[in-house]
């Protein structure tokens, strides 16, 4: 196991059960936010590619 990950897990083990749940909840929310941001960016890139000619005409206008 990665030494940094092992250190984090060791630190988490020192927390109370309530604090551990708080850490897990926070990490889960951050992962959801990251996934949503990635999905939005992917959708934007797909839209940009599909509508490249429209964006070019708007830029030229």
HTML snippet that shows the backbone in 3Dmol.js (N, CA, C, O; Angstrom):
<script src="https://3Dmol.org/build/3Dmol-min.js"></script>
<div id="view" style="width:600px;height:400px;position:relative"></div>
<script>
const pdb = `
ATOM      1  N   UNK A   1       0.845  -1.181   0.000  1.00  0.00           N
ATOM      2  CA  UNK A   1       0.000   0.000   0.000  1.00  0.00           C
ATOM      3  C   UNK A   1       0.890   1.244   0.000  1.00  0.00           C
ATOM      4  O   UNK A   1       1.970   1.261   0.590  1.00  0.00           O
ATOM      5  N   UNK A   2       0.409   2.264  -0.669  1.00  0.00           N
ATOM      6  CA  UNK A   2       1.115   3.532  -0.733  1.00  0.00           C
ATOM      7  C   UNK A   2       1.341   4.068   0.687  1.00  0.00           C
ATOM      8  O   UNK A   2       0.406   4.096   1.487  1.00  0.00           O
ATOM      9  N   UNK A   3       2.567   4.493   1.006  1.00  0.00           N
ATOM     10  CA  UNK A   3       2.858   4.984   2.359  1.00  0.00           C
ATOM     11  C   UNK A   3       2.010   6.193   2.771  1.00  0.00           C
ATOM     12  O   UNK A   3       1.604   6.302   3.928  1.00  0.00           O
ATOM     13  N   UNK A   4       1.748   7.088   1.838  1.00  0.00           N
ATOM     14  CA  UNK A   4       0.917   8.258   2.163  1.00  0.00           C
ATOM     15  C   UNK A   4      -0.503   7.830   2.507  1.00  0.00           C
ATOM     16  O   UNK A   4      -1.106   8.341   3.450  1.00  0.00           O
ATOM     17  N   UNK A   5      -1.028   6.891   1.733  1.00  0.00           N
ATOM     18  CA  UNK A   5      -2.366   6.379   2.009  1.00  0.00           C
ATOM     19  C   UNK A   5      -2.398   5.681   3.362  1.00  0.00           C
ATOM     20  O   UNK A   5      -3.350   5.838   4.125  1.00  0.00           O
ATOM     21  N   UNK A   6      -1.369   4.921   3.651  1.00  0.00           N
ATOM     22  CA  UNK A   6      -1.290   4.231   4.940  1.00  0.00           C
ATOM     23  C   UNK A   6      -1.280   5.234   6.089  1.00  0.00           C
ATOM     24  O   UNK A   6      -1.929   5.013   7.111  1.00  0.00           O
ATOM     25  N   UNK A   7      -0.544   6.341   5.926  1.00  0.00           N
ATOM     26  CA  UNK A   7      -0.514   7.381   6.961  1.00  0.00           C
ATOM     27  C   UNK A   7      -1.894   7.988   7.173  1.00  0.00           C
ATOM     28  O   UNK A   7      -2.318   8.203   8.309  1.00  0.00           O
ATOM     29  N   UNK A   8      -2.590   8.264   6.077  1.00  0.00           N
ATOM     30  CA  UNK A   8      -3.934   8.839   6.182  1.00  0.00           C
ATOM     31  C   UNK A   8      -4.867   7.868   6.896  1.00  0.00           C
ATOM     32  O   UNK A   8      -5.621   8.263   7.785  1.00  0.00           O
ATOM     33  N   UNK A   9      -4.815   6.607   6.507  1.00  0.00           N
ATOM     34  CA  UNK A   9      -5.672   5.602   7.147  1.00  0.00           C
ATOM     35  C   UNK A   9      -5.348   5.457   8.632  1.00  0.00           C
ATOM     36  O   UNK A   9      -6.248   5.302   9.457  1.00  0.00           O
ATOM     37  N   UNK A  10      -4.072   5.507   8.964  1.00  0.00           N
ATOM     38  CA  UNK A  10      -3.682   5.442  10.379  1.00  0.00           C
ATOM     39  C   UNK A  10      -4.234   6.637  11.151  1.00  0.00           C
ATOM     40  O   UNK A  10      -4.722   6.492  12.271  1.00  0.00           O
ATOM     41  N   UNK A  11      -4.150   7.817  10.540  1.00  0.00           N
ATOM     42  CA  UNK A  11      -4.691   9.016  11.188  1.00  0.00           C
ATOM     43  C   UNK A  11      -6.198   8.905  11.379  1.00  0.00           C
ATOM     44  O   UNK A  11      -6.727   9.286  12.423  1.00  0.00           O
ATOM     45  N   UNK A  12      -6.880   8.387  10.376  1.00  0.00           N
ATOM     46  CA  UNK A  12      -8.339   8.242  10.465  1.00  0.00           C
ATOM     47  C   UNK A  12      -8.712   7.254  11.568  1.00  0.00           C
ATOM     48  O   UNK A  12      -9.707   7.446  12.266  1.00  0.00           O
ATOM     49  N   UNK A  13      -7.925   6.214  11.723  1.00  0.00           N
ATOM     50  CA  UNK A  13      -8.196   5.231  12.776  1.00  0.00           C
ATOM     51  C   UNK A  13      -8.129   5.847  14.170  1.00  0.00           C
ATOM     52  O   UNK A  13      -8.741   5.333  15.107  1.00  0.00           O
ATOM     53  N   UNK A  14      -7.393   6.939  14.309  1.00  0.00           N
ATOM     54  CA  UNK A  14      -7.259   7.598  15.611  1.00  0.00           C
ATOM     55  C   UNK A  14      -8.476   8.454  15.955  1.00  0.00           C
ATOM     56  O   UNK A  14      -8.624   8.889  17.097  1.00  0.00           O
ATOM     57  N   UNK A  15      -9.342   8.697  14.982  1.00  0.00           N
ATOM     58  CA  UNK A  15     -10.524   9.531  15.197  1.00  0.00           C
ATOM     59  C   UNK A  15     -11.648   8.723  15.831  1.00  0.00           C
ATOM     60  O   UNK A  15     -11.665   7.494  15.782  1.00  0.00           O
ATOM     61  N   UNK A  16     -12.580   9.449  16.426  1.00  0.00           N
ATOM     62  CA  UNK A  16     -13.779   8.786  16.957  1.00  0.00           C
ATOM     63  C   UNK A  16     -14.638   8.323  15.783  1.00  0.00           C
ATOM     64  O   UNK A  16     -14.431   8.753  14.648  1.00  0.00           O
ATOM     65  N   UNK A  17     -15.594   7.453  16.057  1.00  0.00           N
ATOM     66  CA  UNK A  17     -16.479   6.950  15.001  1.00  0.00           C
ATOM     67  C   UNK A  17     -17.227   8.106  14.341  1.00  0.00           C
ATOM     68  O   UNK A  17     -17.407   8.117  13.123  1.00  0.00           O
ATOM     69  N   UNK A  18     -17.658   9.070  15.137  1.00  0.00           N
ATOM     70  CA  UNK A  18     -18.377  10.227  14.588  1.00  0.00           C
ATOM     71  C   UNK A  18     -17.477  11.047  13.666  1.00  0.00           C
ATOM     72  O   UNK A  18     -17.907  11.481  12.597  1.00  0.00           O
ATOM     73  N   UNK A  19     -16.241  11.256  14.077  1.00  0.00           N
ATOM     74  CA  UNK A  19     -15.292  12.006  13.250  1.00  0.00           C
ATOM     75  C   UNK A  19     -14.962  11.235  11.971  1.00  0.00           C
ATOM     76  O   UNK A  19     -14.804  11.838  10.910  1.00  0.00           O
ATOM     77  N   UNK A  20     -14.857   9.924  12.064  1.00  0.00           N
ATOM     78  CA  UNK A  20     -14.598   9.110  10.880  1.00  0.00           C
ATOM     79  C   UNK A  20     -15.734   9.254   9.875  1.00  0.00           C
ATOM     80  O   UNK A  20     -15.493   9.386   8.675  1.00  0.00           O
ATOM     81  N   UNK A  21     -16.975   9.229  10.364  1.00  0.00           N
ATOM     82  CA  UNK A  21     -18.127   9.408   9.475  1.00  0.00           C
ATOM     83  C   UNK A  21     -18.105  10.780   8.819  1.00  0.00           C
ATOM     84  O   UNK A  21     -18.456  10.924   7.648  1.00  0.00           O
ATOM     85  N   UNK A  22     -17.689  11.786   9.582  1.00  0.00           N
ATOM     86  CA  UNK A  22     -17.591  13.136   9.037  1.00  0.00           C
ATOM     87  C   UNK A  22     -16.567  13.185   7.902  1.00  0.00           C
ATOM     88  O   UNK A  22     -16.824  13.777   6.854  1.00  0.00           O
ATOM     89  N   UNK A  23     -15.417  12.567   8.113  1.00  0.00           N
ATOM     90  CA  UNK A  23     -14.361  12.530   7.093  1.00  0.00           C
ATOM     91  C   UNK A  23     -14.856  11.803   5.848  1.00  0.00           C
ATOM     92  O   UNK A  23     -14.645  12.268   4.728  1.00  0.00           O
ATOM     93  N   UNK A  24     -15.507  10.677   6.040  1.00  0.00           N
ATOM     94  CA  UNK A  24     -16.011   9.891   4.911  1.00  0.00           C
ATOM     95  C   UNK A  24     -17.087  10.662   4.154  1.00  0.00           C
ATOM     96  O   UNK A  24     -17.109  10.649   2.924  1.00  0.00           O
ATOM     97  N   UNK A  25     -17.971  11.328   4.875  1.00  0.00           N
ATOM     98  CA  UNK A  25     -19.022  12.127   4.229  1.00  0.00           C
ATOM     99  C   UNK A  25     -18.415  13.251   3.404  1.00  0.00           C
ATOM    100  O   UNK A  25     -18.836  13.502   2.275  1.00  0.00           O
ATOM    101  N   UNK A  26     -17.424  13.928   3.975  1.00  0.00           N
ATOM    102  CA  UNK A  26     -16.767  15.023   3.260  1.00  0.00           C
ATOM    103  C   UNK A  26     -16.086  14.501   1.990  1.00  0.00           C
ATOM    104  O   UNK A  26     -16.229  15.088   0.917  1.00  0.00           O
ATOM    105  N   UNK A  27     -15.354  13.406   2.118  1.00  0.00           N
ATOM    106  CA  UNK A  27     -14.655  12.840   0.963  1.00  0.00           C
ATOM    107  C   UNK A  27     -15.640  12.405  -0.114  1.00  0.00           C
ATOM    108  O   UNK A  27     -15.388  12.602  -1.303  1.00  0.00           O
ATOM    109  N   UNK A  28     -16.756  11.819   0.292  1.00  0.00           N
ATOM    110  CA  UNK A  28     -17.779  11.380  -0.657  1.00  0.00           C
ATOM    111  C   UNK A  28     -18.359  12.565  -1.412  1.00  0.00           C
ATOM    112  O   UNK A  28     -18.539  12.498  -2.628  1.00  0.00           O
ATOM    113  N   UNK A  29     -18.655  13.651  -0.701  1.00  0.00           N
ATOM    114  CA  UNK A  29     -19.187  14.853  -1.351  1.00  0.00           C
ATOM    115  C   UNK A  29     -18.186  15.429  -2.348  1.00  0.00           C
ATOM    116  O   UNK A  29     -18.566  15.853  -3.439  1.00  0.00           O
ATOM    117  N   UNK A  30     -16.918  15.443  -1.979  1.00  0.00           N
ATOM    118  CA  UNK A  30     -15.894  15.958  -2.881  1.00  0.00           C
ATOM    119  C   UNK A  30     -15.798  15.111  -4.146  1.00  0.00           C
ATOM    120  O   UNK A  30     -15.636  15.647  -5.243  1.00  0.00           O
ATOM    121  N   UNK A  31     -15.899  13.799  -3.999  1.00  0.00           N
ATOM    122  CA  UNK A  31     -15.858  12.910  -5.169  1.00  0.00           C
ATOM    123  C   UNK A  31     -17.069  13.128  -6.067  1.00  0.00           C
ATOM    124  O   UNK A  31     -16.937  13.128  -7.291  1.00  0.00           O
ATOM    125  N   UNK A  32     -18.248  13.315  -5.474  1.00  0.00           N
ATOM    126  CA  UNK A  32     -19.452  13.585  -6.268  1.00  0.00           C
ATOM    127  C   UNK A  32     -19.290  14.888  -7.037  1.00  0.00           C
ATOM    128  O   UNK A  32     -19.603  14.960  -8.225  1.00  0.00           O
ATOM    129  N   UNK A  33     -18.802  15.910  -6.355  1.00  0.00           N
ATOM    130  CA  UNK A  33     -18.612  17.218  -6.990  1.00  0.00           C
ATOM    131  C   UNK A  33     -17.614  17.113  -8.137  1.00  0.00           C
ATOM    132  O   UNK A  33     -17.812  17.700  -9.200  1.00  0.00           O
ATOM    133  N   UNK A  34     -16.550  16.368  -7.912  1.00  0.00           N
ATOM    134  CA  UNK A  34     -15.527  16.186  -8.943  1.00  0.00           C
ATOM    135  C   UNK A  34     -16.116  15.474 -10.157  1.00  0.00           C
ATOM    136  O   UNK A  34     -15.848  15.858 -11.296  1.00  0.00           O
ATOM    137  N   UNK A  35     -16.917  14.440  -9.916  1.00  0.00           N
ATOM    138  CA  UNK A  35     -17.548  13.684 -10.995  1.00  0.00           C
ATOM    139  C   UNK A  35     -18.508  14.566 -11.778  1.00  0.00           C
ATOM    140  O   UNK A  35     -18.532  14.522 -13.008  1.00  0.00           O
ATOM    141  N   UNK A  36     -19.306  15.376 -11.065  1.00  0.00           N
ATOM    142  CA  UNK A  36     -20.250  16.265 -11.746  1.00  0.00           C
ATOM    143  C   UNK A  36     -19.506  17.286 -12.592  1.00  0.00           C
ATOM    144  O   UNK A  36     -19.900  17.554 -13.727  1.00  0.00           O
ATOM    145  N   UNK A  37     -18.438  17.857 -12.054  1.00  0.00           N
ATOM    146  CA  UNK A  37     -17.649  18.832 -12.799  1.00  0.00           C
ATOM    147  C   UNK A  37     -17.082  18.187 -14.056  1.00  0.00           C
ATOM    148  O   UNK A  37     -17.105  18.791 -15.129  1.00  0.00           O
ATOM    149  N   UNK A  38     -16.579  16.979 -13.931  1.00  0.00           N
ATOM    150  CA  UNK A  38     -16.023  16.259 -15.079  1.00  0.00           C
ATOM    151  C   UNK A  38     -17.111  16.011 -16.129  1.00  0.00           C
ATOM    152  O   UNK A  38     -16.865  16.171 -17.324  1.00  0.00           O
ATOM    153  N   UNK A  39     -18.302  15.624 -15.690  1.00  0.00           N
ATOM    154  CA  UNK A  39     -19.410  15.358 -16.614  1.00  0.00           C
ATOM    155  C   UNK A  39     -19.813  16.620 -17.362  1.00  0.00           C
ATOM    156  O   UNK A  39     -20.059  16.583 -18.567  1.00  0.00           O
ATOM    157  N   UNK A  40     -19.881  17.733 -16.645  1.00  0.00           N
ATOM    158  CA  UNK A  40     -20.246  19.007 -17.276  1.00  0.00           C
ATOM    159  C   UNK A  40     -19.191  19.397 -18.301  1.00  0.00           C
ATOM    160  O   UNK A  40     -19.533  19.828 -19.402  1.00  0.00           O
ATOM    161  N   UNK A  41     -17.923  19.254 -17.960  1.00  0.00           N
ATOM    162  CA  UNK A  41     -16.843  19.598 -18.881  1.00  0.00           C
ATOM    163  C   UNK A  41     -16.898  18.710 -20.128  1.00  0.00           C
ATOM    164  O   UNK A  41     -16.704  19.199 -21.241  1.00  0.00           O
ATOM    165  N   UNK A  42     -17.159  17.417 -19.953  1.00  0.00           N
ATOM    166  CA  UNK A  42     -17.265  16.504 -21.090  1.00  0.00           C
ATOM    167  C   UNK A  42     -18.428  16.905 -21.995  1.00  0.00           C
ATOM    168  O   UNK A  42     -18.307  16.865 -23.220  1.00  0.00           O
ATOM    169  N   UNK A  43     -19.554  17.289 -21.396  1.00  0.00           N
ATOM    170  CA  UNK A  43     -20.717  17.711 -22.180  1.00  0.00           C
ATOM    171  C   UNK A  43     -20.396  18.983 -22.957  1.00  0.00           C
ATOM    172  O   UNK A  43     -20.779  19.118 -24.119  1.00  0.00           O
ATOM    173  N   UNK A  44     -19.698  19.908 -22.321  1.00  0.00           N
ATOM    174  CA  UNK A  44     -19.300  21.142 -23.005  1.00  0.00           C
ATOM    175  C   UNK A  44     -18.392  20.826 -24.193  1.00  0.00           C
ATOM    176  O   UNK A  44     -18.587  21.363 -25.284  1.00  0.00           O
ATOM    177  N   UNK A  45     -17.415  19.968 -23.987  1.00  0.00           N
ATOM    178  CA  UNK A  45     -16.497  19.616 -25.071  1.00  0.00           C
ATOM    179  C   UNK A  45     -17.239  18.949 -26.231  1.00  0.00           C
ATOM    180  O   UNK A  45     -16.950  19.230 -27.394  1.00  0.00           O
ATOM    181  N   UNK A  46     -18.188  18.074 -25.922  1.00  0.00           N
ATOM    182  CA  UNK A  46     -18.975  17.411 -26.968  1.00  0.00           C
ATOM    183  C   UNK A  46     -19.807  18.432 -27.724  1.00  0.00           C
ATOM    184  O   UNK A  46     -19.887  18.383 -28.952  1.00  0.00           O
ATOM    185  N   UNK A  47     -20.430  19.358 -26.999  1.00  0.00           N
ATOM    186  CA  UNK A  47     -21.244  20.398 -27.625  1.00  0.00           C
ATOM    187  C   UNK A  47     -20.377  21.285 -28.515  1.00  0.00           C
ATOM    188  O   UNK A  47     -20.768  21.629 -29.630  1.00  0.00           O
ATOM    189  N   UNK A  48     -19.222  21.645 -28.024  1.00  0.00           N
ATOM    190  CA  UNK A  48     -18.301  22.495 -28.788  1.00  0.00           C
ATOM    191  C   UNK A  48     -17.909  21.811 -30.095  1.00  0.00           C
ATOM    192  O   UNK A  48     -17.863  22.449 -31.147  1.00  0.00           O
ATOM    193  N   UNK A  49     -17.629  20.527 -30.026  1.00  0.00           N
ATOM    194  CA  UNK A  49     -17.251  19.770 -31.222  1.00  0.00           C
ATOM    195  C   UNK A  49     -18.420  19.674 -32.201  1.00  0.00           C
ATOM    196  O   UNK A  49     -18.243  19.877 -33.403  1.00  0.00           O
ATOM    197  N   UNK A  50     -19.616  19.366 -31.689  1.00  0.00           N
ATOM    198  CA  UNK A  50     -20.793  19.203 -32.543  1.00  0.00           C
ATOM    199  C   UNK A  50     -21.196  20.511 -33.223  1.00  0.00           C
ATOM    200  O   UNK A  50     -21.666  20.509 -34.361  1.00  0.00           O
ATOM    201  N   UNK A  51     -21.012  21.605 -32.530  1.00  0.00           N
ATOM    202  CA  UNK A  51     -21.489  22.896 -33.038  1.00  0.00           C
ATOM    203  C   UNK A  51     -20.349  23.825 -33.438  1.00  0.00           C
ATOM    204  O   UNK A  51     -20.478  25.048 -33.376  1.00  0.00           O
ATOM    205  N   UNK A  52     -19.251  23.239 -33.843  1.00  0.00           N
ATOM    206  CA  UNK A  52     -18.066  24.009 -34.190  1.00  0.00           C
ATOM    207  C   UNK A  52     -18.368  25.058 -35.260  1.00  0.00           C
ATOM    208  O   UNK A  52     -17.903  26.193 -35.159  1.00  0.00           O
ATOM    209  N   UNK A  53     -19.142  24.690 -36.281  1.00  0.00           N
ATOM    210  CA  UNK A  53     -19.452  25.642 -37.351  1.00  0.00           C
ATOM    211  C   UNK A  53     -20.307  26.801 -36.838  1.00  0.00           C
ATOM    212  O   UNK A  53     -20.126  27.938 -37.273  1.00  0.00           O
ATOM    213  N   UNK A  54     -21.225  26.529 -35.928  1.00  0.00           N
ATOM    214  CA  UNK A  54     -22.066  27.591 -35.362  1.00  0.00           C
ATOM    215  C   UNK A  54     -21.199  28.565 -34.570  1.00  0.00           C
ATOM    216  O   UNK A  54     -21.337  29.780 -34.713  1.00  0.00           O
ATOM    217  N   UNK A  55     -20.311  28.036 -33.738  1.00  0.00           N
ATOM    218  CA  UNK A  55     -19.433  28.892 -32.941  1.00  0.00           C
ATOM    219  C   UNK A  55     -18.512  29.720 -33.845  1.00  0.00           C
ATOM    220  O   UNK A  55     -18.221  30.879 -33.551  1.00  0.00           O
ATOM    221  N   UNK A  56     -18.059  29.115 -34.945  1.00  0.00           N
ATOM    222  CA  UNK A  56     -17.175  29.837 -35.861  1.00  0.00           C
ATOM    223  C   UNK A  56     -17.924  30.999 -36.521  1.00  0.00           C
ATOM    224  O   UNK A  56     -17.391  32.102 -36.636  1.00  0.00           O
ATOM    225  N   UNK A  57     -19.183  30.738 -36.960  1.00  0.00           N
ATOM    226  CA  UNK A  57     -19.983  31.807 -37.572  1.00  0.00           C
ATOM    227  C   UNK A  57     -20.262  32.928 -36.578  1.00  0.00           C
ATOM    228  O   UNK A  57     -20.230  34.104 -36.940  1.00  0.00           O
ATOM    229  N   UNK A  58     -20.531  32.570 -35.338  1.00  0.00           N
ATOM    230  CA  UNK A  58     -20.766  33.601 -34.319  1.00  0.00           C
ATOM    231  C   UNK A  58     -19.507  34.426 -34.079  1.00  0.00           C
ATOM    232  O   UNK A  58     -19.583  35.643 -33.911  1.00  0.00           O
ATOM    233  N   UNK A  59     -18.370  33.779 -34.062  1.00  0.00           N
ATOM    234  CA  UNK A  59     -17.112  34.488 -33.842  1.00  0.00           C
ATOM    235  C   UNK A  59     -16.787  35.407 -35.011  1.00  0.00           C
ATOM    236  O   UNK A  59     -16.215  36.480 -34.821  1.00  0.00           O
ATOM    237  N   UNK A  60     -17.151  34.989 -36.220  1.00  0.00           N
ATOM    238  CA  UNK A  60     -16.868  35.789 -37.409  1.00  0.00           C
ATOM    239  C   UNK A  60     -17.843  36.947 -37.586  1.00  0.00           C
ATOM    240  O   UNK A  60     -17.556  37.888 -38.326  1.00  0.00           O
ATOM    241  N   UNK A  61     -18.981  36.887 -36.922  1.00  0.00           N
ATOM    242  CA  UNK A  61     -20.019  37.920 -37.094  1.00  0.00           C
ATOM    243  C   UNK A  61     -19.632  39.227 -36.439  1.00  0.00           C
ATOM    244  O   UNK A  61     -20.393  40.193 -36.493  1.00  0.00           O
TER     245      UNK A  61
END
`;
const viewer = $3Dmol.createViewer("view");
viewer.addModel(pdb, "pdb");
viewer.setStyle({}, {cartoon: {color: "spectrum"}});
viewer.zoomTo();
viewer.render();
</script>
